[in-house]
């Protein structure tokens, strides 16, 4: 299994990460999500009421695949939910730097939606 540092180049160009979590029922769920990488962690912006947030609150361990759900580049990670809304504008800026050039319209919708009820999921390798 690679380290997050070894995947740094791939995290810059990958469109999505695939977050695989255990649901409270015991079932496995996989979510494709936009993300940013700061060198030591991955960050995801998500609606506070989303399934992935509820799942991670119940069980904070997750598996992350970079680039596609079938990628061999997988990491076991621990999720921390950052509910402080002051972090959201910074996250939007980081997402814009990564995605606005190729996904301008979707990024604009994401930025607008993030004005209410969004949190950040911080993923750190275990």
DRENTORKOL-3810 file (N, C-alpha, C; in nm, 4 decimals):
REM DRENTORKOL-3810
@n.u->0.0854; n.v->-0.1175; n.w->0.0000; ca.u->0.0000; ca.v->0.0000; ca.w->0.0000; c.u->0.0900; c.v->0.1238; c.w->0.0000
@n.u->0.0655; n.v->0.2186; n.w->-0.0895; ca.u->0.1492; ca.v->0.3392; ca.w->-0.0964; c.u->0.1217; c.v->0.4327; c.w->0.0216
@n.u->0.2118; n.v->0.5268; n.w->0.0399; ca.u->0.1901; ca.v->0.6307; ca.w->0.1401; c.u->0.1251; c.v->0.7507; c.w->0.0723
@n.u->0.0701; n.v->0.8395; n.w->0.1509; ca.u->0.0102; ca.v->0.9602; ca.w->0.0951; c.u->0.1167; c.v->1.0454; c.w->0.0271
@n.u->0.2360; n.v->1.0513; n.w->0.0835; ca.u->0.3457; ca.v->1.1263; ca.w->0.0225; c.u->0.3800; c.v->1.0694; c.w->-0.1151
@n.u->0.3780; n.v->0.9380; n.w->-0.1297; ca.u->0.4075; ca.v->0.8753; ca.w->-0.2587; c.u->0.2993; c.v->0.9040; c.w->-0.3624
@n.u->0.1807; n.v->0.9370; n.w->-0.3174; ca.u->0.0691; ca.v->0.9666; ca.w->-0.4079; c.u->0.0521; c.v->1.1154; c.w->-0.4359
@n.u->0.1435; n.v->1.1984; n.w->-0.3904; ca.u->0.1284; ca.v->1.3439; ca.w->-0.4024; c.u->0.1050; c.v->1.3889; c.w->-0.5460
@n.u->0.1786; n.v->1.3337; n.w->-0.6407; ca.u->0.1606; ca.v->1.3727; ca.w->-0.7810; c.u->0.0219; c.v->1.3331; c.w->-0.8298
@n.u->-0.0207; n.v->1.2146; n.w->-0.7943; ca.u->-0.1518; ca.v->1.1678; ca.w->-0.8385; c.u->-0.2651; c.v->1.2488; c.w->-0.7751
@n.u->-0.2494; n.v->1.2917; n.w->-0.6506; ca.u->-0.3564; ca.v->1.3687; ca.w->-0.5869; c.u->-0.3734; c.v->1.5069; c.w->-0.6501
@n.u->-0.2688; n.v->1.5561; n.w->-0.7151; ca.u->-0.2792; ca.v->1.6870; ca.w->-0.7822; c.u->-0.3630; c.v->1.6782; c.w->-0.9086
@n.u->-0.3599; n.v->1.5630; n.w->-0.9753; ca.u->-0.4285; ca.v->1.5503; ca.w->-1.1037; c.u->-0.5563; c.v->1.4681; c.w->-1.0983
@n.u->-0.5735; n.v->1.3868; n.w->-0.9965; ca.u->-0.6933; ca.v->1.3023; ca.w->-0.9864; c.u->-0.8174; c.v->1.3880; c.w->-0.9662
@n.u->-0.9220; n.v->1.3569; n.w->-1.0373; ca.u->-1.0480; ca.v->1.4300; ca.w->-1.0258; c.u->-1.1170; c.v->1.4027; c.w->-0.8930
@n.u->-1.1162; n.v->1.2779; n.w->-0.8498; ca.u->-1.1915; ca.v->1.2407; ca.w->-0.7309; c.u->-1.1133; c.v->1.1415; c.w->-0.6458
@n.u->-1.1532; n.v->1.1348; n.w->-0.5220; ca.u->-1.1143; ca.v->1.0214; ca.w->-0.4400; c.u->-1.2413; c.v->0.9408; c.w->-0.4183
@n.u->-1.2226; n.v->0.8156; n.w->-0.3916; ca.u->-1.3356; ca.v->0.7260; ca.w->-0.3670; c.u->-1.3269; c.v->0.6840; c.w->-0.2209
@n.u->-1.4195; n.v->0.7337; n.w->-0.1424; ca.u->-1.4229; ca.v->0.7107; ca.w->0.0006; c.u->-1.5095; c.v->0.5885; c.w->0.0281
@n.u->-1.4491; n.v->0.4881; n.w->0.0867; ca.u->-1.5208; ca.v->0.3643; ca.w->0.1193; c.u->-1.5352; c.v->0.3558; c.w->0.2711
@n.u->-1.6607; n.v->0.3491; n.w->0.3167; ca.u->-1.6897; ca.v->0.3518; ca.w->0.4601; c.u->-1.7828; c.v->0.2383; c.w->0.4984
@n.u->-1.7836; n.v->0.2099; n.w->0.6266; ca.u->-1.8790; ca.v->0.1126; ca.w->0.6805; c.u->-1.9980; c.v->0.1907; c.w->0.7351
@n.u->-2.1150; n.v->0.1579; n.w->0.6858; ca.u->-2.2379; ca.v->0.2221; ca.w->0.7305; c.u->-2.2772; c.v->0.1666; c.w->0.8673
@n.u->-2.3586; n.v->0.2370; n.w->0.9437; ca.u->-2.4020; ca.v->0.1857; ca.w->1.0737; c.u->-2.4668; c.v->0.0474; c.w->1.0648
@n.u->-2.5274; n.v->0.0157; n.w->0.9510; ca.u->-2.5909; ca.v->-0.1151; ca.w->0.9319; c.u->-2.4874; c.v->-0.2262; c.w->0.9106
@n.u->-2.3605; n.v->-0.1874; n.w->0.8873; ca.u->-2.2559; ca.v->-0.2848; ca.w->0.8576; c.u->-2.2250; c.v->-0.2949; c.w->0.7094
@n.u->-2.3134; n.v->-0.2429; n.w->0.6258; ca.u->-2.2906; ca.v->-0.2444; ca.w->0.4813; c.u->-2.1761; c.v->-0.1496; c.w->0.4456
@n.u->-2.1150; n.v->-0.1728; n.w->0.3307; ca.u->-2.0077; ca.v->-0.0873; ca.w->0.2804; c.u->-2.0669; c.v->0.0094; c.w->0.1773
@n.u->-2.0295; n.v->0.1354; n.w->0.1869; ca.u->-2.0728; ca.v->0.2370; ca.w->0.0901; c.u->-1.9492; c.v->0.3070; c.w->0.0350
@n.u->-1.9552; n.v->0.3442; n.w->-0.0924; ca.u->-1.8448; ca.v->0.4143; ca.w->-0.1575; c.u->-1.8974; c.v->0.5440; c.w->-0.2168
@n.u->-1.8239; n.v->0.6534; n.w->-0.1904; ca.u->-1.8644; ca.v->0.7856; ca.w->-0.2350; c.u->-1.7530; c.v->0.8492; c.w->-0.3173
@n.u->-1.7800; n.v->0.8915; n.w->-0.4408; ca.u->-1.6814; ca.v->0.9689; ca.w->-0.5175; c.u->-1.6897; c.v->1.1153; c.w->-0.4760
@n.u->-1.5769; n.v->1.1738; n.w->-0.4383; ca.u->-1.5781; ca.v->1.3094; ca.w->-0.3841; c.u->-1.4610; c.v->1.3916; c.w->-0.4376
@n.u->-1.4855; n.v->1.5200; n.w->-0.4566; ca.u->-1.3759; ca.v->1.6128; ca.w->-0.4842; c.u->-1.2935; c.v->1.6272; c.w->-0.3577
@n.u->-1.1660; n.v->1.6565; n.w->-0.3742; ca.u->-1.0783; ca.v->1.6650; ca.w->-0.2578; c.u->-0.9584; c.v->1.7533; c.w->-0.2866
@n.u->-0.8901; n.v->1.7915; n.w->-0.1802; ca.u->-0.7607; ca.v->1.8586; ca.w->-0.1914; c.u->-0.6640; c.v->1.7888; c.w->-0.0964
@n.u->-0.5377; n.v->1.8035; n.w->-0.1258; ca.u->-0.4296; ca.v->1.7390; ca.w->-0.0504; c.u->-0.3334; c.v->1.8476; c.w->-0.0049
@n.u->-0.3036; n.v->1.8511; n.w->0.1237; ca.u->-0.2129; ca.v->1.9540; ca.w->0.1757; c.u->-0.0731; c.v->1.9011; c.w->0.2049
@n.u->-0.0456; n.v->1.7782; n.w->0.1686; ca.u->0.0848; ca.v->1.7188; ca.w->0.1949; c.u->0.0782; c.v->1.6099; c.w->0.3001
@n.u->-0.0030; n.v->1.6301; n.w->0.4031; ca.u->-0.0151; ca.v->1.5314; ca.w->0.5104; c.u->-0.1551; c.v->1.4734; c.w->0.5233
@n.u->-0.2534; n.v->1.5444; n.w->0.4686; ca.u->-0.3927; ca.v->1.5040; ca.w->0.4821; c.u->-0.4681; c.v->1.5299; c.w->0.3520
@n.u->-0.5840; n.v->1.4674; n.w->0.3431; ca.u->-0.6782; ca.v->1.4958; ca.w->0.2362; c.u->-0.7987; c.v->1.5638; c.w->0.2999
@n.u->-0.8593; n.v->1.6560; n.w->0.2260; ca.u->-0.9761; ca.v->1.7286; ca.w->0.2758; c.u->-1.0887; c.v->1.7193; c.w->0.1742
@n.u->-1.2095; n.v->1.7024; n.w->0.2259; ca.u->-1.3298; ca.v->1.6924; ca.w->0.1448; c.u->-1.4324; c.v->1.7892; c.w->0.2026
@n.u->-1.5009; n.v->1.8620; n.w->0.1162; ca.u->-1.6127; ca.v->1.9467; ca.w->0.1575; c.u->-1.7397; c.v->1.8654; c.w->0.1368
@n.u->-1.8250; n.v->1.8654; n.w->0.2362; ca.u->-1.9462; ca.v->1.7858; ca.w->0.2256; c.u->-2.0606; c.v->1.8532; c.w->0.2998
@n.u->-2.1810; n.v->1.8257; n.w->0.2548; ca.u->-2.2983; ca.v->1.8746; ca.w->0.3282; c.u->-2.3034; c.v->1.8039; c.w->0.4624
@n.u->-2.3333; n.v->1.8787; n.w->0.5653; ca.u->-2.3367; ca.v->1.8221; ca.w->0.7003; c.u->-2.4364; c.v->1.7074; c.w->0.7119
@n.u->-2.5411; n.v->1.7098; n.w->0.6307; ca.u->-2.6448; ca.v->1.6067; ca.w->0.6355; c.u->-2.6198; c.v->1.4906; c.w->0.5393
@n.u->-2.5037; n.v->1.4873; n.w->0.4728; ca.u->-2.4781; ca.v->1.3842; ca.w->0.3722; c.u->-2.4533; c.v->1.2472; c.w->0.4352
@n.u->-2.4759; n.v->1.1451; n.w->0.3571; ca.u->-2.4565; ca.v->1.0072; ca.w->0.4043; c.u->-2.3140; c.v->0.9815; c.w->0.4482
@n.u->-2.2170; n.v->1.0331; n.w->0.3724; ca.u->-2.0780; ca.v->1.0062; ca.w->0.4098; c.u->-2.0428; c.v->1.0656; c.w->0.5463
@n.u->-2.0989; n.v->1.1818; n.w->0.5774; ca.u->-2.0728; ca.v->1.2428; ca.w->0.7079; c.u->-2.1352; c.v->1.1583; c.w->0.8189
@n.u->-2.2589; n.v->1.1156; n.w->0.8013; ca.u->-2.3245; ca.v->1.0316; ca.w->0.9025; c.u->-2.2468; c.v->0.9017; c.w->0.9218
@n.u->-2.2037; n.v->0.8423; n.w->0.8108; ca.u->-2.1285; ca.v->0.7167; ca.w->0.8196; c.u->-1.9966; c.v->0.7358; c.w->0.8941
@n.u->-1.9261; n.v->0.8448; n.w->0.8639; ca.u->-1.7970; ca.v->0.8689; ca.w->0.9285; c.u->-1.8123; c.v->0.9084; c.w->1.0757
@n.u->-1.9217; n.v->0.9708; n.w->1.1103; ca.u->-1.9452; ca.v->1.0000; ca.w->1.2515; c.u->-1.9637; c.v->0.8701; c.w->1.3300
@n.u->-2.0263; n.v->0.7719; n.w->1.2673; ca.u->-2.0488; ca.v->0.6434; ca.w->1.3338; c.u->-1.9209; c.v->0.5601; c.w->1.3390
@n.u->-1.8462; n.v->0.5591; n.w->1.2299; ca.u->-1.7217; ca.v->0.4829; ca.w->1.2200; c.u->-1.6212; c.v->0.5669; c.w->1.1424
@n.u->-1.5262; n.v->0.6305; n.w->1.2098; ca.u->-1.4365; ca.v->0.7249; ca.w->1.1428; c.u->-1.3259; c.v->0.6626; c.w->1.0572
@n.u->-1.3161; n.v->0.5320; n.w->1.0534; ca.u->-1.2159; ca.v->0.4692; ca.w->0.9675; c.u->-1.2718; c.v->0.4540; c.w->0.8272
@n.u->-1.1859; n.v->0.4745; n.w->0.7281; ca.u->-1.2285; ca.v->0.4656; ca.w->0.5888; c.u->-1.1114; c.v->0.4186; c.w->0.5032
@n.u->-1.1463; n.v->0.3725; n.w->0.3848; ca.u->-1.0451; ca.v->0.3414; ca.w->0.2849; c.u->-1.0647; c.v->0.4407; c.w->0.1707
@n.u->-0.9550; n.v->0.4935; n.w->0.1218; ca.u->-0.9612; ca.v->0.5928; ca.w->0.0144; c.u->-0.8838; c.v->0.5406; c.w->-0.1051
@n.u->-0.9473; n.v->0.5455; n.w->-0.2212; ca.u->-0.8816; ca.v->0.5146; ca.w->-0.3478; c.u->-0.8690; c.v->0.6458; c.w->-0.4243
@n.u->-0.7532; n.v->0.6706; n.w->-0.4817; ca.u->-0.7287; ca.v->0.7959; ca.w->-0.5530; c.u->-0.7500; c.v->0.7754; c.w->-0.7024
@n.u->-0.8361; n.v->0.8574; n.w->-0.7617; ca.u->-0.8544; ca.v->0.8582; ca.w->-0.9065; c.u->-0.9692; c.v->0.7748; c.w->-0.9586
@n.u->-0.9883; n.v->0.6540; n.w->-0.9066; ca.u->-1.0999; ca.v->0.5700; ca.w->-0.9489; c.u->-1.1299; c.v->0.4687; c.w->-0.8392
@n.u->-1.2491; n.v->0.4148; n.w->-0.8433; ca.u->-1.2878; ca.v->0.3182; ca.w->-0.7407; c.u->-1.2067; c.v->0.1899; c.w->-0.7501
@n.u->-1.1496; n.v->0.1639; n.w->-0.8669; ca.u->-1.0720; ca.v->0.0414; ca.w->-0.8886; c.u->-0.9216; c.v->0.0625; c.w->-0.8712
@n.u->-0.8805; n.v->0.1815; n.w->-0.8353; ca.u->-0.7390; ca.v->0.2142; ca.w->-0.8237; c.u->-0.6697; c.v->0.1263; c.w->-0.7198
@n.u->-0.5483; n.v->0.0860; n.w->-0.7516; ca.u->-0.4648; ca.v->0.0131; ca.w->-0.6562; c.u->-0.4058; c.v->0.1082; c.w->-0.5526
@n.u->-0.4140; n.v->0.2369; n.w->-0.5809; ca.u->-0.3624; ca.v->0.3390; ca.w->-0.4894; c.u->-0.4654; c.v->0.3648; c.w->-0.3810
@n.u->-0.4606; n.v->0.2819; n.w->-0.2762; ca.u->-0.5570; ca.v->0.2881; ca.w->-0.1672; c.u->-0.4853; c.v->0.3156; c.w->-0.0362
@n.u->-0.5535; n.v->0.3884; n.w->0.0495; ca.u->-0.4994; ca.v->0.4209; ca.w->0.1811; c.u->-0.6055; c.v->0.3968; c.w->0.2870
@n.u->-0.5636; n.v->0.3481; n.w->0.4013; ca.u->-0.6516; ca.v->0.3402; ca.w->0.5163; c.u->-0.6372; c.v->0.4726; c.w->0.5908
@n.u->-0.7506; n.v->0.5353; n.w->0.6189; ca.u->-0.7465; ca.v->0.6689; ca.w->0.6764; c.u->-0.8454; c.v->0.6819; c.w->0.7914
@n.u->-0.8198; n.v->0.7815; n.w->0.8729; ca.u->-0.9107; ca.v->0.8169; ca.w->0.9821; c.u->-0.9698; c.v->0.9536; c.w->0.9503
@n.u->-1.1000; n.v->0.9642; n.w->0.9659; ca.u->-1.1700; ca.v->1.0882; ca.w->0.9348; c.u->-1.2010; c.v->1.1668; c.w->1.0608
@n.u->-1.1775; n.v->1.2960; n.w->1.0526; ca.u->-1.2197; ca.v->1.3895; ca.w->1.1563; c.u->-1.3154; c.v->1.4879; c.w->1.0905
@n.u->-1.4291; n.v->1.5077; n.w->1.1531; ca.u->-1.5282; ca.v->1.6015; ca.w->1.1011; c.u->-1.4974; c.v->1.7393; c.w->1.1589
@n.u->-1.4729; n.v->1.8349; n.w->1.0712; ca.u->-1.4419; ca.v->1.9724; ca.w->1.1113; c.u->-1.5683; c.v->2.0560; c.w->1.0917
@n.u->-1.6450; n.v->2.0712; n.w->1.1972; ca.u->-1.7750; ca.v->2.1370; ca.w->1.1877; c.u->-1.7685; c.v->2.2894; c.w->1.1963
@n.u->-1.6521; n.v->2.3455; n.w->1.2249; ca.u->-1.6386; ca.v->2.4904; ca.w->1.2356; c.u->-1.6592; c.v->2.5541; c.w->1.0981
@n.u->-1.7641; n.v->2.6352; n.w->1.0802; ca.u->-1.7927; ca.v->2.6935; ca.w->0.9489; c.u->-1.6848; c.v->2.7914; c.w->0.8999
@n.u->-1.5968; n.v->2.8360; n.w->0.9871; ca.u->-1.4904; ca.v->2.9278; ca.w->0.9453; c.u->-1.3914; c.v->2.8633; c.w->0.8493
@n.u->-1.3835; n.v->2.7299; n.w->0.8477; ca.u->-1.2925; ca.v->2.6601; ca.w->0.7585; c.u->-1.3482; c.v->2.6491; c.w->0.6154
@n.u->-1.4793; n.v->2.6568; n.w->0.6007; ca.u->-1.5429; ca.v->2.6325; ca.w->0.4706; c.u->-1.4952; c.v->2.7294; c.w->0.3621
@n.u->-1.4871; n.v->2.8615; n.w->0.3843; ca.u->-1.4390; ca.v->2.9505; ca.w->0.2774; c.u->-1.2957; c.v->2.9166; c.w->0.2312
@n.u->-1.2105; n.v->2.8771; n.w->0.3249; ca.u->-1.0744; ca.v->2.8379; ca.w->0.2852; c.u->-1.0778; c.v->2.7125; c.w->0.1994
@n.u->-1.1649; n.v->2.6199; n.w->0.2341; ca.u->-1.1779; ca.v->2.4968; ca.w->0.1569; c.u->-1.2306; c.v->2.5270; c.w->0.0167
@n.u->-1.3265; n.v->2.6163; n.w->0.0071; ca.u->-1.3790; ca.v->2.6551; ca.w->-0.1242; c.u->-1.2673; c.v->2.7135; c.w->-0.2105
@n.u->-1.1841; n.v->2.7983; n.w->-0.1519; ca.u->-1.0709; ca.v->2.8549; ca.w->-0.2277; c.u->-0.9769; c.v->2.7462; c.w->-0.2781
@n.u->-0.9477; n.v->2.6473; n.w->-0.1937; ca.u->-0.8595; ca.v->2.5383; ca.w->-0.2367; c.u->-0.9240; c.v->2.4544; c.w->-0.3467
@n.u->-1.0536; n.v->2.4295; n.w->-0.3345; ca.u->-1.1236; ca.v->2.3539; ca.w->-0.4382; c.u->-1.1267; c.v->2.4314; c.w->-0.5698
@n.u->-1.1477; n.v->2.5624; n.w->-0.5626; ca.u->-1.1479; ca.v->2.6440; ca.w->-0.6846; c.u->-1.0142; c.v->2.6360; c.w->-0.7565
@n.u->-0.9054; n.v->2.6407; n.w->-0.6818; ca.u->-0.7725; ca.v->2.6310; ca.w->-0.7441; c.u->-0.7560; c.v->2.5003; c.w->-0.8187
@n.u->-0.8128; n.v->2.3949; n.w->-0.7668; ca.u->-0.7974; ca.v->2.2639; ca.w->-0.8293; c.u->-0.8995; c.v->2.2394; c.w->-0.9404
@n.u->-1.0245; n.v->2.2824; n.w->-0.9216; ca.u->-1.1327; ca.v->2.2399; ca.w->-1.0104; c.u->-1.1962; c.v->2.3472; c.w->-1.0994
@n.u->-1.1821; n.v->2.4748; n.w->-1.0681; ca.u->-1.2574; ca.v->2.5781; ca.w->-1.1403; c.u->-1.2254; c.v->2.5837; c.w->-1.2894
@n.u->-1.1013; n.v->2.5586; n.w->-1.3267; ca.u->-1.0650; ca.v->2.5678; ca.w->-1.4689; c.u->-1.1382; c.v->2.4642; c.w->-1.5536
@n.u->-1.1572; n.v->2.3448; n.w->-1.5006; ca.u->-1.2201; ca.v->2.2385; ca.w->-1.5795; c.u->-1.3660; c.v->2.2136; c.w->-1.5423
@n.u->-1.4087; n.v->2.2633; n.w->-1.4280; ca.u->-1.5458; ca.v->2.2403; ca.w->-1.3808; c.u->-1.6046; c.v->2.3698; c.w->-1.3263
@n.u->-1.5977; n.v->2.4755; n.w->-1.4062; ca.u->-1.6380; ca.v->2.6086; ca.w->-1.3598; c.u->-1.7824; c.v->2.6109; c.w->-1.3080
@n.u->-1.8767; n.v->2.5599; n.w->-1.3853; ca.u->-2.0177; ca.v->2.5672; ca.w->-1.3471; c.u->-2.0452; c.v->2.4839; c.w->-1.2204
@n.u->-1.9927; n.v->2.3637; n.w->-1.2163; ca.u->-2.0128; ca.v->2.2780; ca.w->-1.0976; c.u->-1.9464; c.v->2.3394; c.w->-0.9745
@n.u->-1.8293; n.v->2.4004; n.w->-0.9944; ca.u->-1.7589; ca.v->2.4627; ca.w->-0.8827; c.u->-1.8393; c.v->2.5811; c.w->-0.8295
@n.u->-1.8999; n.v->2.6572; n.w->-0.9176; ca.u->-1.9823; ca.v->2.7709; ca.w->-0.8747; c.u->-2.1019; c.v->2.7227; c.w->-0.7925
@n.u->-2.1649; n.v->2.6130; n.w->-0.8350; ca.u->-2.2772; ca.v->2.5568; ca.w->-0.7598; c.u->-2.2310; c.v->2.5054; c.w->-0.6234
@n.u->-2.1144; n.v->2.4432; n.w->-0.6208; ca.u->-2.0597; ca.v->2.3924; ca.w->-0.4949; c.u->-2.0325; c.v->2.5072; c.w->-0.3988
@n.u->-1.9714; n.v->2.6134; n.w->-0.4500; ca.u->-1.9406; ca.v->2.7296; ca.w->-0.3658; c.u->-2.0679; c.v->2.7919; c.w->-0.3101
@n.u->-2.1708; n.v->2.8001; n.w->-0.3909; ca.u->-2.2981; ca.v->2.8574; ca.w->-0.3453; c.u->-2.3630; c.v->2.7677; c.w->-0.2391
@n.u->-2.3649; n.v->2.6389; n.w->-0.2641; ca.u->-2.4255; ca.v->2.5451; ca.w->-0.1689; c.u->-2.3513; c.v->2.5439; c.w->-0.0355
@n.u->-2.2212; n.v->2.5670; n.w->-0.0400; ca.u->-2.1388; ca.v->2.5606; ca.w->0.0808; c.u->-2.1646; c.v->2.6749; c.w->0.1779
@n.u->-2.2429; n.v->2.7719; n.w->0.1361; ca.u->-2.2717; ca.v->2.8855; ca.w->0.2242; c.u->-2.3588; c.v->2.8462; c.w->0.3427
@n.u->-2.4191; n.v->2.7273; n.w->0.3357; ca.u->-2.5007; ca.v->2.6834; ca.w->0.4491; c.u->-2.4903; c.v->2.5326; c.w->0.4674
@n.u->-2.4634; n.v->2.4936; n.w->0.5891; ca.u->-2.4691; ca.v->2.3537; ca.w->0.6260; c.u->-2.3610; c.v->2.2623; c.w->0.5714
@n.u->-2.2436; n.v->2.3149; n.w->0.5452; ca.u->-2.1341; ca.v->2.2308; ca.w->0.4961; c.u->-2.0234; c.v->2.2213; c.w->0.6008
@n.u->-1.9547; n.v->2.1112; n.w->0.5961; ca.u->-1.8438; ca.v->2.0863; ca.w->0.6875; c.u->-1.7268; c.v->2.0318; c.w->0.6054
@n.u->-1.6155; n.v->2.0134; n.w->0.6714; ca.u->-1.4978; ca.v->1.9584; ca.w->0.6061; c.u->-1.4651; c.v->1.8247; c.w->0.6731
@n.u->-1.4351; n.v->1.7271; n.w->0.5897; ca.u->-1.3883; ca.v->1.5979; ca.w->0.6382; c.u->-1.2371; c.v->1.5973; c.w->0.6193
@n.u->-1.1653; n.v->1.5820; n.w->0.7275; ca.u->-1.0181; ca.v->1.5746; ca.w->0.7226; c.u->-0.9802; c.v->1.4281; c.w->0.7324
@n.u->-0.9048; n.v->1.3797; n.w->0.6326; ca.u->-0.8631; ca.v->1.2399; ca.w->0.6281; c.u->-0.7130; c.v->1.2301; c.w->0.6480
@n.u->-0.6728; n.v->1.1518; n.w->0.7455; ca.u->-0.5309; ca.v->1.1357; ca.w->0.7746; c.u->-0.4978; c.v->0.9870; c.w->0.7720
@n.u->-0.3864; n.v->0.9506; n.w->0.7059; ca.u->-0.3490; ca.v->0.8083; ca.w->0.7019; c.u->-0.3298; c.v->0.7506; c.w->0.8421
@n.u->-0.3686; n.v->0.6254; n.w->0.8570; ca.u->-0.3500; ca.v->0.5590; ca.w->0.9866; c.u->-0.2193; c.v->0.4820; c.w->0.9877
END
